[in-house]
Amino acid sequence: MKIALTIAGSDSGGGAGIQADLKTFAALGVYGASAITALTAQNTQGVEAVLVVPPDFVARQIKVVARDLSIGAVKIGMLATGEIIEAVAGALEILPGVPVVLDPVMVATSGDVLLDEDAIDTLRTVLLPRATLVTPNLPEAAKLLGGDEAKDERAMSGQAASLRRLGAKAVLIKGGHAEGDQAVDLLVDDEGELRLEAPRVKTGNAHGTGCTLSSAVAAELAKGASLREAAARAKAYVRAAIVAADQIEIGQGRGPVHHFHRWWK
């Protein structure tokens, strides 16, 4: 049984965070373990409160799991504070050589801030160089680089290259926040640039897409896929989950994607 570990915050509404990660792992045939960094009181309409887990306890969750389970890949999501970032980076030393997918979660879909402003530099300098793949959306890439959001593919490519110069081994910059009929993501790695394109889906139920994509990549890496194979498969899985999102009616706000679209009829 292949195993992946998610290090992220809990979404009480079930659409993003730890809950989305574990659903994605299960849907893709991977056993999921977790280390929770924060508890959020949220639903499809927004985040009402955040309770941060003590950094030493976050690290302890990681180490306890890693001592017992054969972790094939790690996905990192919401980290909340610089202290937690430092703790996670230190704890990952128990997993040398294990691929790490870093989703630099900073702001929820609803606009609620999920990472302290003063922690961005810590994320950039401490954890980014540890990542096998970083998966920022356009606003996140701009924040990490201290610049403006990319408006076209050329700018996306340039920002991905800049993030690699900061230490990330590979970058998957997501174009979901851009406009146009096609949703284009760019994977930039040692082999060059891979363009992942799919028709844009018009739906109001896309909560948790970033968490789902990064955890899907981690699941595929745990199963032994190459980075490029994992990214392409994850893109296809997430798009299908978005297409099927309107089949389920969850909440009164931005509903989640349909993680189990292949199984639930």
C-alpha positions in Angstrom: 0.0 0.0 0.0 1.5 3.4 -1.0 1.3 6.0 1.7 1.3 9.8 1.5 1.5 12.3 4.4 -0.3 15.6 4.4 0.8 18.5 6.6 -1.9 21.1 6.6 -4.8 22.8 8.3 -8.2 21.3 9.0 -11.2 22.6 7.2 -14.3 22.0 9.4 -16.4 22.4 6.2 -14.6 19.4 4.7 -13.8 21.0 1.3 -10.2 22.0 1.6 -7.2 21.4 3.8 -6.5 18.0 5.5 -10.0 16.8 4.6 -9.5 17.5 0.8 -6.1 15.9 0.9 -7.2 12.7 2.6 -10.2 12.4 0.2 -7.8 12.9 -2.8 -5.4 10.3 -1.5 -8.2 7.8 -1.0 -9.7 8.5 -4.4 -6.3 7.9 -6.1 -5.7 4.6 -4.2 -3.2 5.9 -1.6 -3.3 5.6 2.1 -3.3 9.0 3.8 -1.6 10.0 7.0 -1.8 13.6 8.5 -0.2 16.2 10.7 -2.5 19.1 11.5 -1.0 22.6 11.7 -4.2 24.5 12.5 -7.9 24.1 13.2 -10.2 26.4 11.2 -13.9 27.1 12.0 -15.1 27.5 8.4 -17.8 26.5 6.0 -18.5 27.1 2.3 -19.1 30.8 3.0 -15.8 31.6 4.8 -13.4 31.2 7.7 -14.7 32.4 11.1 -11.8 31.5 13.3 -8.3 29.8 13.3 -6.7 27.9 16.2 -3.0 27.3 15.6 -1.4 24.1 16.8 1.8 24.5 18.8 4.8 24.0 16.6 6.4 21.3 18.7 3.2 19.3 18.5 3.1 19.7 14.7 6.7 18.3 14.5 5.8 15.5 16.9 2.9 14.4 14.6 5.3 14.2 11.6 8.0 12.3 13.5 5.6 9.8 15.1 4.0 9.0 11.7 7.3 8.8 9.9 8.8 6.4 12.4 6.0 3.9 11.8 4.7 4.4 8.2 6.7 4.1 5.0 5.9 7.6 3.6 6.2 7.8 -0.2 5.5 11.5 -0.6 4.6 14.5 1.5 2.2 17.3 0.7 2.4 20.6 2.7 -0.4 23.1 2.8 -1.5 25.7 5.4 1.3 26.4 7.8 -0.1 29.6 9.6 3.1 30.9 11.2 6.8 31.1 10.8 7.4 29.0 13.9 5.4 26.2 12.4 7.3 26.5 9.1 10.6 26.1 11.0 9.2 23.1 12.9 8.0 21.4 9.8 11.3 22.0 8.0 13.2 20.4 11.0 10.8 17.5 11.3 11.2 16.6 7.6 14.8 15.7 8.2 13.4 12.3 9.3 12.3 11.8 5.7 15.4 12.2 3.6 14.9 11.7 -0.1 11.1 11.7 0.1 9.5 14.0 -2.4 7.8 17.1 -0.9 5.0 19.0 -2.7 4.6 22.4 -1.2 1.3 24.3 -1.8 2.1 27.8 -0.4 -1.4 28.4 1.1 -1.7 32.1 2.1 -5.3 33.1 1.5 -8.5 31.1 1.5 -10.8 31.1 -1.5 -13.1 33.4 0.6 -10.2 35.9 1.0 -9.4 35.0 4.6 -5.7 35.2 5.5 -4.2 31.8 6.4 -0.5 32.7 6.7 1.0 35.5 8.8 2.5 38.2 6.6 5.8 38.0 8.5 6.0 34.3 7.8 6.2 34.6 4.0 9.9 35.2 4.2 10.4 32.2 6.4 8.4 30.1 3.9 10.5 31.5 1.1 13.9 30.9 2.7 13.4 27.8 4.9 10.9 25.6 3.2 11.0 26.5 -0.5 14.5 25.0 -0.9 13.3 21.7 0.7 10.5 21.3 -1.8 10.6 18.9 -4.8 7.7 20.9 -6.3 6.0 24.2 -5.4 2.5 24.7 -6.6 1.5 28.4 -6.3 -1.4 30.1 -7.9 -0.9 33.5 -9.5 -1.5 35.5 -6.3 0.7 33.2 -4.2 3.6 33.4 -6.7 3.4 37.2 -6.7 3.5 37.3 -2.9 6.5 34.9 -2.7 8.4 37.0 -5.2 7.2 40.4 -3.9 5.9 41.5 -7.3 2.8 41.8 -9.4 0.5 38.9 -10.5 1.4 37.4 -13.8 -1.0 38.4 -16.6 0.1 36.0 -19.3 2.0 32.8 -19.8 5.3 34.6 -20.5 5.1 36.2 -17.1 4.1 32.9 -15.5 7.1 31.3 -17.0 9.4 34.0 -15.7 7.9 33.8 -12.2 8.3 30.0 -12.1 12.0 30.5 -13.1 12.4 33.0 -10.3 11.0 30.7 -7.8 13.4 28.0 -8.9 16.3 30.4 -8.4 15.1 30.7 -4.8 15.7 27.0 -4.3 12.6 25.1 -5.5 13.6 22.1 -7.6 10.5 22.5 -9.7 7.5 24.8 -9.9 3.9 24.2 -11.1 2.4 27.7 -11.4 -1.3 27.5 -11.8 -3.3 29.7 -14.1 -6.7 29.2 -12.5 -6.9 32.9 -11.5 -6.2 34.0 -15.1 -8.8 34.7 -17.7 -9.6 33.0 -21.0 -11.3 29.9 -22.2 -8.3 27.7 -21.4 -6.9 27.1 -17.9 -3.2 26.8 -18.4 -0.7 25.6 -15.7 3.1 25.6 -16.4 5.5 23.1 -14.9 9.1 24.3 -15.0 11.8 21.8 -14.0 15.2 20.6 -15.0 13.8 19.3 -18.3 12.4 22.7 -19.3 8.8 23.7 -19.4 5.6 21.6 -19.7 2.4 23.3 -20.6 -0.8 21.7 -19.1 -3.9 23.0 -20.7 -7.6 22.2 -20.3 -10.9 24.0 -21.1 -11.9 26.3 -18.2 -14.9 25.1 -16.3 -17.5 27.6 -15.2 -18.8 26.7 -11.8 -19.3 28.3 -8.4 -18.2 25.1 -6.7 -14.4 25.1 -6.8 -13.5 25.2 -3.1 -10.3 23.2 -2.4 -8.9 23.0 -5.9 -5.4 24.0 -4.9 -5.3 21.5 -2.0 -6.7 18.8 -4.2 -4.2 19.4 -7.0 -1.1 19.4 -4.7 -2.3 16.3 -2.9 -3.0 14.5 -6.2 0.5 15.2 -7.3 1.8 13.8 -4.0 -0.4 10.7 -4.4 0.9 10.0 -7.8 4.5 10.5 -6.7 3.9 8.1 -3.9 2.8 5.5 -6.5 6.1 6.0 -8.3 5.1 8.4 -11.1 7.6 10.8 -12.5 7.1 14.5 -11.6 5.8 15.3 -15.1 3.5 12.2 -15.1 2.2 13.1 -11.6 1.5 16.7 -12.6 -0.4 15.7 -15.8 -2.5 13.1 -13.9 -3.3 15.5 -11.1 -4.4 18.2 -13.5 -6.8 15.7 -15.2 -8.1 14.4 -11.9 -8.8 18.0 -10.6 -10.5 19.1 -13.8 -12.8 16.1 -13.6 -13.6 16.8 -10.0 -14.4 20.4 -10.9 -16.6 19.3 -13.8 -18.5 17.0 -11.4 -18.7 19.6 -8.6 -22.2 20.7 -9.5 -23.5 17.2 -9.1 -23.3 17.6 -5.3 -25.0 20.3 -3.4 -22.8 21.2 -0.4 -23.5 24.4 1.6 -24.8 27.8 0.6 -21.5 29.3 -0.6 -18.6 28.1 -2.7 -19.0 24.3 -2.6 -16.2 21.8 -2.9 -15.0 19.9 -5.9 -16.3 16.3 -6.2 -13.3 14.2 -5.0 -15.1 10.9 -5.5 -16.6 11.6 -8.9 -15.3 8.3 -10.3 -17.1 6.4 -7.6 -20.3 8.1 -6.6 -23.1 7.9 -9.1 
